[in-house]
Amino acid sequence: MRRTRRHVPAPIVQDRRMNEWFDLLDQQAGMVSIAQLRTFGVGDAEILAQVDGGRWSGFVRSVYATFTGPPPRPSMIAGALLYGGPAAALSHRTAAEEWGLVPVGPPPVHLTVPYRSSAISQHGRIVVHRSRAHRHIVTRTVPPRTSMADTAIDLAVECDDAITARTTLVGLLTGGRVRPLEVELRLTERPPRRYRRALLGAVSMVRHGVHSALEEAYLVRVEQAHGLPAGRRQTPLSVDGQTLWEDVTYDEAGYTLTVRLDGRTHLRGGVAFRDRHRDNAAELLGRSRLVFGWREVDGDPCGVAREVGLVLRRLGWDGRQGPQTGCAVCGS
């Protein structure tokens, strides 16, 4: 956006309010609402002249971009908040992006507004959500957004089914930024419209040692679904005075088996060295080891269960099944 006189409506120039005008545009990434234009004495005719002259463009109802071309992300966010009104806050996917919980993606911008707000979604640009607990979930950040815990819950609740919701929440909780206790409190204080049991289950898994969405998938889709003995999560292993952590071990069930879960597609040098160090230490201790990634656990949980079961039988397991939730794939 170039700061030239021809881009400034005549009433603002005449009233010598150009500095005030440019300060406002800096704060709002070049976006402005009709209500704000009125305070500068700019009427409908002047707005139409700016748009027809190719200097401004309409963003959504009652909000204009004081430039043309695709609005960049800061302008999209500022324009959405202007449309939503003074109580609007970023939420769901957009809030998660601002918190650094998920990668930044394309529009639309997600907003949450008070339940009785008149704002409605604007196709391709803004998705409006409503909340009766609005004042309890919004933080005083710039721009305003829902709290990290509420954002994580909202993302999970928007999933298509309970299993995906649970996996999504586990992934957010194990990223190191969202606190499980805070999410648990939020789920109690503000019960979600669906998936409450699955989301509480996700919190419980993380608090009991599950450290990634892949570990959650192994626990639920492999171990529990097929009645395997319960493994211990995140077992410490001392190697040359350094503590390393095994994903799943079965020592407490009586079997010297370690299962490693690798959700990465590429290994950094230091990570690869650490894993080789663990492998060598396990070999020296005479432990059986199995390694699985997303492709196996997600694509063939029954095959993973068979392999784990074979090793456990070799180590003395009688095949007697523990508590079993049932497998949706093989029906076991």
N, C-alpha and C positions, 0 to 999 in steps of 0.2 A: 504494500500500500504506500503510494507516494504522497507526501505531504505538500500538495500544491493547492492553490486557492480554488482551482476549478473543481476540486473534490469536496469542497466545504460548502454546505448550503448557505445561500446569501444571508439569511437572518443571523447566522452565527458570526459571519464576517462583520455584518453591520453592527452587531452588539459587542464586537471585540471580545468574543469568548472562544477564540480559536485555541488558545492554550488549554483551556478547560475541556474543549472538545477532543483535542488530541490525547490528553491524559486519559479521558474515558475510553477512547479507542485502544490505547495501549493496554489498559486494564482488561479489556474485553476482546482482545485479539481481533479488532476491527469490526466487531459485531455491535449492533445497537437495536434497541426495541422502540416501538412506536411511542410508548409512554415516555421514554427518555428523550426522543426527538421532540415531543411536545414541550418538554421543559426547556428546550433550546429555541422554542418558537418556530419549529419547522412543521409546516402543514402538509396536507396530502398532495397538493400541487407540486411542492418542492420535492417531495419524495418521488413522485411519479417522474419528474424531470430528471432526477438522478438515475433512476432505473432505465428510462427510455434513452438517456444519453449514454448508456453503457458504462456508467461509472460505479453503480451499485447493483446488487442483485438480491432478490428475495430469497431468504433462507427457509423459513417456515412462517406460518401466519403470525403477523405482528412483529417479526424479527427480520432485520436486513443485514446483509454483509456490505460494508462500505468499500467493496472491491468486487471484481468479477473473477470467474474461474473457480475450480473446486476449492472449497474451504479446507485448510489444513486442520489437523487434529485439535490444536488449541482453540481455533475458531469454532469448530464443531461443538466442542464442550461448552464454550462460552455462550454460543447461540442456543444450545439446548437448555442451559440453565436459565437464560433470559426468558425463553418460552415457558419453562415450567413454573416460573414465579419465584419470589424471594425465599420460599421454604423448600424449593427443590434441591435435591442432592443426587450426586452420581451414585449408582448402585449396580448390583449384579456384575455383568462382565466388565463394564466400564470402570466401576470402582475397583474390581480385582486387578485390572490393568494399572490403575493409578497406585494401588498398594504394591505393585510388583509381584502379585501372586500368579499371574498368567501373562503370556506375551501379548503385546499390543496388537490388536486385530483391526479389521475394517469397521466402518459404521454398521449399524446405528449406535447412537449413544443411549445408554440406559439411565433413566431417572426414576427416583422414588419421590412421590409427592404425598401430602396429607390426603387422607381418604376422601374428603369432600372436595378436593381440588377439581377444577373444570378442565384441566389439561388432558389431552388425549394423544395417543401415539400418532406420529407423523411418518408416513411410509418411507422407509429407506434411510431415515435420519434420526428419529427419536422413538424409543420405546418407553412408554410411561407405565410405571407400576404404582400401586397405591398401598399405603400402610396406615393402620389405625394406631400403630406404636411409633409413628414417624419421629416424634421428638426424643424418643429413647434410643434410636438406632443411628442417628446422624452425628458425625464428629465435626469439630470446628477446624477442619483443614481448609486449605485453599487450593483448589475449589472444594466445597463441602462434599462429603461422601459418607456412605454408611460405614460403620465400624468394621474392622477386619473380620471379627467373628461373625457379624451379621452378613457381611458380604459372602463369606465362605458358605454359610447356611443357604443364602439365597441362590447361589450358583448350584448347589446340590439339589435344592428343591425344584429347580427348573429342568432337571434331567428327566428323561422319558420314562424311567423305571427305577425301582428302589435299589436294584443292584448297582446300576450306573451311578445313582446318587451316593451310595455308600462308598464306592470306589473313588468318586470325585472328591468327597470330603476327606477320605484317607489321604489322597494325594496332596490336598491343601494342608492338612494337619502335619504331614511328615515333611513338608518343605522347610520347616524351622521357623516360620514367622507367625503362624496362627496357633494360639495356645489352646490345647484340648480342654482345659478346665473352663476357660472363658466360653468356648463353644457349648460345652455341657450346660453351663449356667444359662446361656441364651436360649437353648432348646427347652429348658425348664420354664424360664420367664416368658418366652414368646414361642409357644408351640407352633411349629410349621404347619402349613395347610395339608401336607402329606409327607410320607416317608419318615415320620418321627422315630419309629423303632429302628429303622435302618441307619439313621444318622446317629442315634445314641449308640448303636452297635459299632459304628465307625470310631466314635470317640473311645469306647471301651477297648477296641482293638489296639489303638495307638497307645493308650495308657498302659496296656499290658504288653507292650514291646514291639508291636508291628511298626516298622520304620519306613514303609513305602507302600505304594499302591500294589506293587508286585507281590510283596509279602502278604498283603490282604487277600489278593487273588489266590495265592498258594494256600493260605489258611482255610479260606471258605470253599474254593472250587476243587481243591485237591484233598487236603486233610479231612475237613469236616464232611464234605460231600461223599467221600468214599470210606469213611469210618476208619481211617488210619490212626495209629497212636498219636497223642498230642505231643508235638515238639515244643521245645523251649525257644523263645525268640531272643535274639541278641545275646548270645552266650559269650562271655569274655574268654579270650585265649591269649596267654602270655607267650610272646616270642621275643627272645633276646632282650628282655626287660621292657618290652613295649606291649601294651594291651591292644589287641585287635579283637574284632567282634564277628562272630559267626551268625549268619542269618537264622538258621534253624538247626538245632541239635536234638537228638533223641536219647541222650544219656539218662535223663530222669525217668524215661520209660524202660530203660535197661538195654539200650542198643547204641553202639558206638558209630552212629551215622551222622554225618554233617551234610546238610543241604544248603547250597549257596544259590542265591537268586540274583541274577545280573540283569538289571533293566536298562543297561547302557548299550548303545550300538558302537561306540568308539571309546577306547580307554586312554586316558592321559598316562604318561610315562610313570608318574609316581603311583597312580592307582594300580596300574598293571604290576608294578614291582611289589606293592603291598599284597596283592592277590597271590602272586607267585610265592611270596614269603609264607602266606597262610597255607598254601598247598603243600609246600615242603614240610612245614611244621606238622601238618596233619599226617603226612606220609610217614614221618619219623615216629609219630605216636601210634601208627598202625590203624588209623581211622579210615572207615569207608567214606567216600565223598561222592556227591552227585551235584551237578551244576545245571540250572535251568534258567532260561530267559523268558521274555514276554511271549515269544513265538510258541514255545512249548506250553507254558502255563495257561495262556489265553486261548491258544488254538487247539490244544490237545490235553486238557486237564486229566482225562481218563488215562492216557498214555503215561503221563507223569506219575499218576497214582500207582499204576502197575509197576513202573520201574522202582519207585520208592518201596512198594510192598515186597518186591522180589528181594531187594537188599535186606529189608527188615526180616524177612523169613530166613534168609541166609544167616542172619545174626541171632536167630532164635525165636522170632515172633511166630506165634501159633496161628496167625491169621484171624484171630477173634476180633471182630469189629467193635470199635468204641461207639460213642454216640454219633449218629449219622444223620445228616440233614437231607441226604438224597441228591443224586447228580441229575441235572436236567438234560445232560447229554446222553449218558449211557443208561440212566434209570436205575443205577445201583443203589 
